[in-house]
Amino acid sequence: MRKRKDQSKKLSIIIGILVSIVSFILLGAISAVIKNPFFTRMTPVHFYDYIFLTLTALLLGAYIGLWHYTKKS
């Protein structure tokens, strides 16, 4: 039973990290904080835009990782 719980914990951490990375890229591209050919930003990017983007991605990854760990299978 302990081994299964450790595997579930590791999987939840991996899922949380992947969600953070993907959400950082997607939200950064859509908000044009990360330069891309699809969207142009009319206002300049400030340092706090990167802080908000990073915090949003980390919190979303933590939320999804915890949700996956605590869900009932």
Beta strands, then each sheet from edge to edge (+ up, - down):
end
